[in-house]
Amino acid sequence: MSNLADKTEYRALSINARMVKDFERLHCLEMSATDDWNASGARNLLEGIIESNGYKINYDRRKGHRPLLKDDNLLKSNHNYTR
């Protein structure tokens, strides 16, 4: 499936981001409750991978925009500022 590494590369995260965006297209389609539950779980897992690597999904659809944004809130919360 993939090559294991110490850190997930940006390209893998951006592919996950595109998959999460594709899940958005399901909202107007009919699905059984079980299938909707499982699809939502899969979407949440993919989003969790992205967030755990310090990024968030960029939903801006304009051409030329990156699929991921650095999550500044996550970076700030991970710092231990002392004086």
C-alpha positions in Angstrom: 0.0 0.0 0.0 2.7 2.5 0.9 6.3 2.8 2.0 6.6 3.2 5.7 8.6 6.2 6.9 9.1 8.2 10.1 7.1 11.2 8.7 4.2 11.2 6.2 5.2 13.2 3.1 3.2 16.2 1.9 2.1 14.5 -1.3 0.5 11.6 0.6 -1.3 14.2 2.8 -2.5 16.1 -0.2 -3.9 12.9 -1.8 -5.8 12.3 1.5 -7.1 15.9 1.3 -8.5 15.3 -2.2 -10.2 12.1 -1.0 -11.8 14.0 1.9 -13.1 16.6 -0.5 -14.6 13.9 -2.6 -16.6 12.7 0.4 -18.3 16.1 0.3 -20.0 15.1 -3.0 -21.9 12.3 -1.1 -24.1 14.7 0.8 -26.7 15.0 -2.0 -26.8 11.3 -2.8 -29.0 8.7 -1.2 -27.1 6.2 1.1 -28.3 3.7 3.6 -27.7 4.7 7.3 -25.0 2.0 7.6 -23.1 3.2 4.5 -23.4 6.8 5.5 -22.0 5.9 9.0 -19.1 4.0 7.5 -18.3 6.8 4.9 -18.4 9.4 7.6 -16.0 7.3 9.7 -13.6 6.9 6.7 -13.7 10.7 6.1 -12.9 11.4 9.8 -10.0 9.0 9.7 -8.5 10.7 6.7 -9.0 14.1 8.2 -7.3 12.9 11.4 -4.3 11.8 9.5 -4.0 15.3 8.0 -4.5 17.1 11.3 -2.1 14.9 13.2 0.6 16.0 10.7 -0.1 19.7 11.4 -2.2 20.6 8.4 -5.8 21.4 7.6 -7.7 21.0 4.4 -8.0 24.0 2.1 -11.5 24.0 0.7 -10.8 27.0 -1.6 -11.6 25.7 -5.0 -9.8 28.4 -7.0 -7.1 27.2 -9.3 -3.6 27.3 -8.0 -4.4 26.9 -4.3 -2.7 24.2 -2.3 -4.9 21.4 -1.0 -3.4 21.8 2.5 -2.8 24.6 4.8 -0.4 24.6 7.8 -2.6 24.6 10.9 -1.2 27.5 12.9 -3.5 26.7 15.9 -2.0 23.3 16.2 1.6 24.7 16.0 0.8 27.2 18.7 -0.7 24.6 21.0 2.3 22.4 20.7 4.7 25.0 21.9 5.6 25.4 25.6 6.4 29.0 26.1 8.2 29.9 29.3 9.9 33.0 30.5 
